[in-house]
Amino acid sequence: MKIREFGVEIWMNAYETRCRYNLAETCVESLKVEQLLEIAGLKETILEELLPMKLTYGAIEGSDRLRDAVASLYATRKREDIIITHGAIGANALVHETLVEPGDRVISVLPTYQQHYSIPESYGADVRILRLREENGFLPDLDELKRLAGDRTKLIAINNPNNPTGSLMDGACLREIAAIADRCGAYVLCDEVYRGIDQEGTGFTESMTDLYDRGISTGSMSKSYSLAGLRLGWIAGPRELIHAVAIHRDYNTISVGMLDDFFAAIALEHREAVLARSRRITQGNLAILDAWVAKEPTISWLKPRSGTTALLKYAFDLPSRDFCVRLLESKGVMFTPGSVLDMEGYVRIGYANNHAVLKEGLAKTSEFLAEMRP
Ligand SMILES: Cc1ncc(COP(=O)(O)O)c(C=O)c1O
């Protein structure tokens, strides 16, 4: 079966290990095992739990301990409404695989993680794109969504907080989307992998799965929890959907690694401290980026409200890929070209990586921009 190349992943694979200043990273700066254990107060005692662990397949759908910890992120979901997956990438793929049949209408926002439109397209679905436009704050136009949502609509895929724009739909907007989906009997899949690091308030916006009976939320340890190395994600949704997913999952997952399950449970049980660190990083780094954008005459943006990424618009007549390759080759700074996100004319920055890398990378980018000016 044919599928489009995953633009952003190909770009990352090609350059990620060859740059000096990685401003393409979308995770909050990753934690070392030691840091996680310090946060959890387990550094001295962890081996007592680890050494007797027999490395079997473990609990097939995820341990009770982990599923309880994940369920506690939602107002309405219980352990039975959660299934553990190989990252959010596995969670999203499983939801699409379980629900989408040829001819079904699937509506996906764009920009977003490419899975949400390229996977259903590969299944022969009738995919319609709901553009997030800068002039609309990179938020969906709900009248347009109403027009796109018809009887054969199986799934509406959204992403909140949004990668790459950093836009954030509030509870009212999510409820309106749920109402539109309800009128045509569609599921809503909300990719919430960046949840927990809003720039304001508690950091948490409501979750789609708590607002709608056919609402499905996916999440993972990678981004806001700084633990991408665990390769651990989940689906939270209505129980009958979780059962349907489990049937597909038996064919491609069996279970996730026991150690990944174990460390993810520890992190989620100490999530206040883990997320407090993440919010310190994202808020501090966004302030640096904000000041940098303000002094760069050739760069403009819509300041993100959550997540770890932003789209920067540049005032040069140059394809985004050329912009990024030139910047990489001359200064060692890696951004992500808008072209691989179907957003030509922009570049994406990930600003939640190491503080020093961000500062030095931006200084190098300033040199590059100055050299580009006529
Ligand atoms: C919106 C979105 N969803 C899912 C993923 C996949 O994340 P994970 O590492 O949990 O598989 C990413 C990674 O970049 C993402 O940005």
The ligand as an SDF file (V2000), in Angstrom:
LIG
                    3D

 16 16  0  0  0  0  0  0  0  0999 V2000
    1.5280   16.3050   17.2690 C   0  0  0  0  0  0  0  0  0  0  0  0
    2.3790   15.0940   17.4690 C   0  0  0  0  0  0  0  0  0  0  0  0
    1.7960   13.9110   17.6710 N   0  0  0  0  0  0  0  0  0  0  0  0
    2.5040   12.7860   17.8670 C   0  0  0  0  0  0  0  0  0  0  0  0
    3.8850   12.8080   17.8500 C   0  0  0  0  0  0  0  0  0  0  0  0
    4.6430   11.5380   18.0930 C   0  0  0  0  0  0  0  0  0  0  0  0
    5.1540   11.5360   19.4120 O   0  0  0  0  0  0  0  0  0  0  0  0
    5.6990   10.2520   20.1520 P   0  0  0  0  0  0  0  0  0  0  0  0
    7.1400   10.5100   20.4370 O   0  0  0  0  0  0  0  0  0  0  0  0
    4.9160   10.1690   21.4230 O   0  0  0  0  0  0  0  0  0  0  0  0
    5.4830    9.0660   19.3130 O   0  0  0  0  0  0  0  0  0  0  0  0
    4.5540   14.0220   17.6240 C   0  0  0  0  0  0  0  0  0  0  0  0
    6.0300   14.0770   17.5360 C   0  0  0  0  0  0  0  0  0  0  0  0
    6.6210   14.9930   17.0380 O   0  0  0  0  0  0  0  0  0  0  0  0
    3.7760   15.1890   17.4420 C   0  0  0  0  0  0  0  0  0  0  0  0
    4.3580   16.3770   17.2570 O   0  0  0  0  0  0  0  0  0  0  0  0
  1  2  1  0
  2  3  1  0
  2 15  2  0
  3  4  2  0
  4  5  1  0
  5  6  1  0
  5 12  2  0
  6  7  1  0
  7  8  1  0
  8  9  2  0
  8 10  1  0
  8 11  1  0
 12 13  1  0
 12 15  1  0
 13 14  2  0
 15 16  1  0
M  END
$$$$
